């Protein structure tokens, strides 16, 4: 029952449209109302990318919540009892479900707030039934300095199901008499541009374009600078504890940085490696405990669903424990990210990355073209992954699979860094296969580690006297469930590795990375 | 999509006012609501200011010659639509009898709307008939307004027996006391100690109030023109209670 709204932008030349409409149609005017409209989206603009606009308006102790598709004009409305940070608070409504399906684990964050004066007109038919709603909106936004910026005026036609004639009549009138045409403009963009606020273009996919002829050291600095900027973009979200993806993305940038330093050390001066490798390892270490807790909390519903209903309920003390620990770790990490040590690391790292040329190149690798370096190191890492994967047997210890996961990750990072040096149509299928293999190995690692960590949590809970016999039993069942799945996952690995190491992929990889020039360099 | 029917064999017990008020409260929570006025008197359509007119009559709609969607009208409230009734609904029984799979016709007609609405409220005519049987088959729960009198309780017993006889145990019965006048000893006695009939009465009762009667004059849900009276508060409680019971199944 989503209503398809028709929207018009009212030009300055169209004076007193409201009175003209009242003269032309049986309209009843409702007292004008002022409201505060707060537009929201995730940090990475997931709703905007899907052509959705989400906002909430404060009404007494409630919030009217709207989602509008500015491509189709479809609009849904719902009510929330609290500020909507997580769509879960309106999960029972279709609007909530729609938003949740797009935002997933990301929180809704304020984008921009505008004041809106609404003039509402009801097109009345027989029995004073409203057959169409017309809303004229005068929006404005207030700058931090207190100055007011008027935004464009809009007329919205909100049709009422089963009453098409008034809608058609008013639309015809607007076009013929006032020359107004339907608009698909996104009011958020207008407001953001009026406020000189750029729309967030953040994405966690690696997208640094490289020129194949660039010297390696310059290309690497560009890659690492991008990683540093991504770390910085995510810091506030981690410090404020907005959602778990901020920390995830920050850690990915740190891992990417560490991967490049450790995999191609020849490209960096020894002094730089000695200074920054341990520093970034420290960042990886301090961010680990909070990430682990985030992962447990994100997967908690799955854990509960894996058990019979009553046993799932018995896990609730564990959830409360994890939530408390998560808050403690979040505060701890927030302090560390604001510490002098962390700030100094970033500042010194930036100074190194922004320095134009190195006086003394550390090796020939630093000066050779990045394409040549990429060919050589990707091919080496790829061969190593194949070799290690081929010796994995059904009986081998878990740690061999863990090591393989790290090898796969190394290849993945290298492919991420250098993907723009290769034809997309050829490199993407390889990356897709690798990602599938990584997923299987990642799940195996998670299952293997989770059982052990759960036992640690259990001991901590016991020490804090928060453990009941029911919860102990439920945790034991969960560990059994992990063990059973671990075996399944081991089986899944062989299937996935077979696909990954298919002869066709090997030939393609060789053709892509093992160029004659690259071989020479190796 | 949850289907709730406001049903009683007796007339004048507050079925339509209950339907209108509960549907409105439900929509205020953001749920998408459809009200189907099944009563030829068209009282629910009247409350929502929608013309009691069914294009082609009810026969056309029930026989599937026109899509049920074509008959849906938007009300003056966000998230509430309505299928109006007109006088042709007086033949509803006869038409249903003449159709194949007559007992599940209503359920079948509502099925395609499952993605469009979260709740459907059926405002039923006061009878024991093929319409009732359809309502029983289609609904997740029957909300039964019951005046606290001996005759009304007897009627409730008949409804329970009817459900059991038709082996429709899956349909939850949620009776509640309606039009309660606490000045009357009998009303007080029955509400305070309801008889054990094998169904659980809602804890909330709706008082007899002239404000509820004014709904016909205002043609609006009660809380829109008398938000703070006891009856409005009772409807709010009743809706929360019903929702909780339906969710628990």
Interface residues (C-beta under 8 A of the other chain):
Chain A: X1 X3 X65 X77 X78 X79 X80 X90 X92 X93 X94 X95 X96 X126 X127 X128 X129 X130 X159 X160 X161 X162 X163
Chain B: X28 X29 X30 X31 X32 X34 X49 X50 X51 X71 X72 X73 X74 X75 X76 X78 X79 X81 X116 X117 X118 X219
